[in-house]
């Protein structure tokens, strides 16, 4: 399956450490015989190291002004030679300038001849984009030039914040991947997509069942080992976790809390740790390798990630790291937010709190500290669900069938 399938992936960043799910998907596709070719629209500082010649990558640096200017003559030549093809594309993009900005709107047009040439040179059969905003806009426009089918994966952010041309993108796509039932329902209702509902496939991001061994942490040790893996941003709710730990301190619970990840909010969190007086129990490990993440998951007792959002900033999907925690057999405590309840069934395979409810969070941590048997029950149940529904190998096979259909 997939031996003759060559897919042009249009990605804003690759391979971004915060988007390991894309790299995992591409590696799984290669194992199934498909050949991904990657358009990297913008460089990214925090990249995951790749194996030598692992993928064919075309890096465009498409937001640099000099690069945009350099492509204008090529675009104008294409416009003059094929006005019937390019004029409608200009009319599609012109209204977007106030919404997405000069550079993103202009690059969506002027790089089209180059991207189309790459598609022809590589003899690709299909175009796919991750994220429903700018990468999908470029995939849609490229499809109109090359007459190749396109699809895209909806992760959520651009559905809720500054969405544009969603109905047009869905209408033109061969199919659409939604990573959660929550996103699909929201799309269909918000953008009046009832007639295209069958085109939107729910294919969860998944984790490789070979990549992580089950946690060896069982029973009640000398202290509770708590782990969070996340980008350090205010919306991730790590401040609420720290407030809950202050309560645990007052109750005499012995614990160690490790935080893996980096971000602009780190200094604020460090100040909060000192203010709350929990600094002796909290360790910031910073960004680490995937191997280190897996080692820490295997050593932990509980995984906690309690994101929160305002109504205008709902963008949390189903965090892949929660799936990895489940694969490790860990009990997970998280928030009732977006698609998270599709993974975490409260009291069945994990525990959920309302956003910002750090007092309840403290009670749940205390409960799991006192009841190691419940930790084991919840963790085992979550592991079973991940193996059945969030299995990367299974889900990529479904994706590949849609590409090949």
C-alpha positions in Angstrom: 0.0 0.0 0.0 1.3 3.5 -0.9 4.2 2.3 -3.1 3.2 4.6 -5.9 2.0 7.5 -3.8 4.0 10.7 -3.6 2.6 13.4 -1.4 3.6 17.0 -1.4 3.3 18.2 2.2 3.0 22.0 2.6 4.1 23.0 6.2 4.8 26.3 7.8 7.6 24.8 9.9 9.4 21.5 9.8 10.5 19.7 11.8 9.3 21.8 14.7 9.8 20.4 18.2 6.3 21.5 19.2 4.8 19.6 16.2 6.3 16.2 16.6 3.0 14.7 15.5 3.7 15.8 11.9 7.2 14.2 11.9 5.7 11.0 13.3 3.0 10.9 10.6 5.6 11.4 7.8 7.8 8.6 9.2 4.9 6.3 9.5 3.8 7.0 5.9 7.3 6.2 4.7 7.2 2.9 6.5 4.0 2.1 4.6 5.6 2.8 1.3 4.4 6.4 0.6 6.9 9.1 -0.3 6.4 12.5 1.3 8.1 15.6 -0.3 8.1 18.6 2.0 7.7 22.3 1.3 9.0 24.2 4.4 7.5 27.6 4.1 9.5 29.2 7.0 12.6 28.2 9.0 12.2 27.3 12.6 14.8 27.7 15.4 13.7 24.8 17.7 14.0 21.9 15.2 14.1 18.2 15.8 17.3 16.7 14.3 16.5 14.5 11.3 18.4 11.5 10.0 20.6 12.2 7.0 18.6 12.4 3.8 15.5 11.2 5.7 13.1 13.5 3.7 13.3 15.6 0.6 12.8 19.1 1.9 12.4 22.4 -0.1 13.0 25.3 2.3 11.5 28.5 0.8 12.0 31.1 3.6 8.8 32.5 2.1 8.2 35.3 4.7 11.6 37.0 4.0 10.9 40.2 2.0 13.9 39.6 -0.3 12.7 36.1 -1.1 9.2 37.5 -1.9 10.7 40.2 -4.1 12.8 37.6 -5.9 9.8 35.6 -6.9 7.7 38.5 -8.3 9.2 38.4 -11.8 8.5 34.7 -12.1 5.0 35.2 -10.9 4.4 38.1 -13.3 5.7 35.9 -16.2 3.2 33.2 -15.2 0.4 35.7 -14.9 1.1 37.1 -18.4 1.4 33.6 -20.0 -1.6 32.1 -18.2 -3.9 35.0 -17.2 -7.0 32.8 -17.1 -5.3 30.6 -14.5 -3.7 33.2 -12.3 -6.2 36.1 -12.3 -8.8 34.2 -10.3 -6.2 33.3 -7.7 -5.3 37.0 -7.3 -9.0 37.8 -6.8 -9.1 35.0 -4.1 -6.2 36.4 -2.2 -6.7 40.2 -2.5 -9.5 40.3 0.2 -7.2 38.5 2.6 -4.5 41.3 2.8 -6.1 43.0 5.8 -6.8 39.7 7.6 -3.5 37.8 7.2 -1.1 40.6 6.4 1.0 41.7 3.4 3.8 39.1 3.5 1.6 36.1 4.0 -0.9 37.2 1.4 1.8 38.1 -1.1 3.8 34.9 -0.6 0.7 32.9 -1.1 0.7 34.2 -4.7 4.2 34.8 -5.8 5.6 31.4 -4.7 2.9 29.5 -6.6 4.9 29.1 -9.8 7.9 27.7 -7.8 5.8 25.3 -5.7 3.9 24.1 -8.8 7.2 23.5 -10.5 8.4 21.4 -7.5 5.1 19.4 -7.7 5.7 18.7 -11.4 9.4 17.9 -10.9 8.7 15.5 -8.1 5.7 13.9 -9.9 3.6 14.1 -6.8 0.1 12.6 -6.8 -1.5 14.6 -4.0 -1.0 17.8 -1.9 -1.5 17.9 1.8 -1.2 20.7 4.4 -1.2 20.7 8.2 -3.1 23.5 9.9 -6.1 25.1 8.3 -4.8 28.6 7.9 -2.0 29.8 5.6 -0.4 26.4 4.6 -3.9 25.2 3.4 -4.4 28.4 1.5 -1.2 27.7 -0.4 -2.2 24.0 -0.9 -5.6 25.1 -2.3 -4.1 27.6 -4.7 -1.4 25.1 -5.8 -4.1 22.5 -6.5 -5.9 25.0 -8.8 -2.7 25.4 -10.9 -1.5 21.8 -10.9 -5.0 20.2 -11.0 -3.7 17.8 -8.2 -6.1 16.9 -5.4 -5.4 18.4 -2.0 -6.4 17.8 1.6 -5.6 19.3 4.9 -5.5 18.5 8.6 -7.5 20.7 11.0 -5.8 21.2 14.3 -8.0 24.0 15.6 -6.1 27.2 16.1 -7.1 28.9 12.8 -10.7 27.7 13.3 -11.1 29.8 16.4 -8.6 32.7 15.8 -8.8 34.7 12.6 -10.4 32.0 10.4 -10.5 32.6 6.6 -11.9 30.8 3.6 -12.7 27.7 5.6 -15.8 26.8 3.6 -13.9 27.4 0.3 -11.0 25.2 1.5 -13.2 22.4 2.5 -15.3 22.6 -0.6 -12.3 22.2 -2.9 -10.5 19.5 -0.9 -10.6 15.8 -1.7 -11.0 15.2 2.0 -10.3 17.0 5.3 -8.8 15.5 8.4 -10.0 16.6 11.8 -8.0 15.5 14.8 -11.0 15.5 17.0 -14.8 15.2 17.0 -14.9 18.5 18.8 -13.2 20.3 15.9 -15.5 18.6 13.3 -18.7 19.5 15.1 -17.5 23.1 15.5 -16.5 23.4 11.8 -19.7 22.1 10.5 -21.9 24.4 12.7 -19.7 27.5 12.6 -19.0 27.5 8.8 -22.2 25.9 7.6 -20.6 22.8 6.3 -23.4 20.3 6.6 -23.3 19.4 2.9 -19.6 18.5 3.3 -19.8 16.7 6.6 -18.9 13.3 5.1 -15.8 14.8 3.6 -14.4 15.6 7.0 -12.7 12.5 8.5 -11.9 12.1 12.1 -8.4 10.7 12.3 -6.7 11.3 15.6 -3.1 12.1 16.0 -1.5 9.0 17.4 1.6 7.6 19.1 3.8 4.8 17.9 3.2 1.8 20.1 6.9 0.8 19.6 8.4 4.0 20.9 7.6 3.9 24.6 7.8 1.3 27.3 5.2 1.1 30.1 6.0 3.0 33.3 7.7 0.9 35.9 6.5 3.2 38.6 4.0 1.3 40.7 3.0 1.3 44.4 3.6 4.2 46.8 7.2 5.3 46.9 8.8 7.8 49.3 7.5 10.7 47.2 5.0 11.2 44.4 6.6 11.8 41.0 4.6 14.3 39.0 5.4 15.2 35.4 4.3 17.9 32.9 5.6 18.1 29.3 4.5 21.3 27.6 5.4 24.5 25.9 5.6 27.1 28.7 2.8 29.4 27.9 0.1 31.0 30.1 -2.7 29.0 28.5 -1.1 25.7 29.4 -2.2 26.1 33.0 1.0 25.3 34.7 0.4 28.1 37.1 -2.7 26.3 38.3 -0.6 23.1 38.9 1.9 25.2 41.0 -0.9 26.6 43.1 -2.2 23.1 43.7 1.2 22.0 44.8 1.2 24.8 47.4 -1.8 23.1 48.9 -0.1 19.8 48.9 2.9 21.3 50.7 0.5 22.5 53.4 -0.9 19.0 53.7 2.6 17.5 54.1 2.5 15.5 50.8 6.0 14.6 49.6 6.4 15.0 45.9 8.7 16.0 43.1 7.3 18.0 40.1 9.3 18.0 36.9 8.5 20.3 34.0 9.8 19.5 30.5 9.6 22.3 27.9 10.6 25.9 27.2 8.8 29.1 26.3 8.3 32.7 27.0 6.3 32.1 30.2 9.2 30.3 32.0 10.5 33.3 34.0 6.9 34.1 35.2 6.6 30.4 36.3 10.0 30.6 38.1 8.9 33.7 40.0 5.6 32.0 40.9 7.5 28.9 42.2 9.5 31.1 44.5 6.5 33.1 45.6 4.6 30.0 46.5 7.5 28.5 48.3 7.5 25.2 46.3 11.0 25.7 44.8 12.5 22.7 46.7 10.1 20.3 44.9 9.9 21.8 41.4 12.5 21.1 38.6 12.5 22.9 35.3 14.3 20.5 32.8 13.8 22.8 29.8 13.4 21.5 26.2 14.8 17.9 26.0 15.2 15.1 23.5 12.4 12.7 22.8 14.4 10.0 24.5 14.5 12.0 27.7 10.8 12.7 27.6 10.1 8.9 27.3 12.5 8.2 30.2 10.7 10.7 32.4 7.3 9.3 31.4 8.5 5.8 32.3 9.7 7.0 35.7 6.7 9.2 36.7 3.6 8.4 38.8 1.2 11.0 37.5 1.1 13.1 34.4 -0.7 16.5 34.6 -1.5 19.1 31.9 -4.4 21.4 32.6 -4.7 23.9 29.7 -7.1 26.8 29.8 -8.4 29.3 27.3 -10.6 32.3 26.7 -13.6 31.9 24.4 -11.6 33.7 21.7 -8.5 31.5 22.1 -9.8 27.9 22.1 -7.0 26.1 20.3 -6.0 23.1 22.4 -6.5 19.9 20.4 -5.8 16.6 22.0 -2.2 16.9 23.2 -0.1 14.1 21.8 2.0 14.0 25.0 -1.1 12.9 26.9 -1.3 9.9 24.5 2.3 9.2 25.2 1.6 9.3 29.0 -1.3 6.9 28.4 1.0 4.6 26.5 3.3 4.6 29.5 0.4 3.6 31.6 0.3 6.8 33.6 -2.9 8.3 35.1 -3.5 11.7 33.5 -5.2 14.7 35.1 -6.3 17.4 32.6 -9.0 20.0 31.8 -12.5 19.8 30.3 -11.4 21.6 27.2 -11.8 21.2 23.5 -11.1 17.6 22.4 -9.4 16.4 25.6 -12.4 14.5 26.9 -12.3 12.4 23.7 -9.1 10.9 25.2 -9.6 11.3 28.9 -12.9 9.7 30.2 -13.3 11.2 33.7 -13.0 8.5 36.4 -12.6 5.8 33.7 -9.1 6.3 32.4 -8.1 9.7 33.9 -9.4 12.7 35.8 -10.7 16.1 34.5 -11.0 19.4 36.2 -12.8 22.6 35.2 -10.3 25.2 33.8 -8.4 27.0 36.6 -9.8 24.9 39.4 -6.5 24.3 41.2 -8.2 23.4 44.5 -9.9 20.4 42.9 -6.7 19.6 41.2 -4.9 19.4 44.6 -7.7 17.1 45.9 -7.3 14.8 42.9 -3.5 14.6 43.2 -3.9 13.9 46.9 -6.4 11.1 46.1 -4.0 9.5 43.6 -1.2 9.8 46.1 -3.2 7.9 48.7 -4.5 5.3 46.3 -1.7 3.7 44.1 -4.2 1.0 43.0 -6.4 3.7 41.5 -3.4 5.2 39.7 -2.7 1.8 38.2 -6.4 1.3 37.2 -6.7 4.6 35.5 -3.3 4.3 33.7 -4.0 0.8 32.4 -7.4 1.9 31.1 -5.9 4.9 29.3 -3.2 2.7 27.8 -5.8 0.4 26.4 -7.7 3.3 24.8 -4.5 4.8 23.3 -3.6 1.4 21.8 -7.1 1.1 20.3 -7.9 4.6 19.2 -4.8 6.7 19.2 -2.4 4.2 17.6 -0.2 6.0 15.1 0.3 2.9 12.8 -3.5 2.3 12.6 -4.4 5.9 12.1 -1.8 6.5 9.4 -3.1 3.5 7.5 -6.6 5.2 7.4 -4.9 8.4 6.3 -3.1 6.6 3.5 -6.3 5.0 2.3 -7.9 8.4 1.9 -4.8 9.7 0.0 -5.0 6.7 -2.4 -8.8 6.6 -2.8 
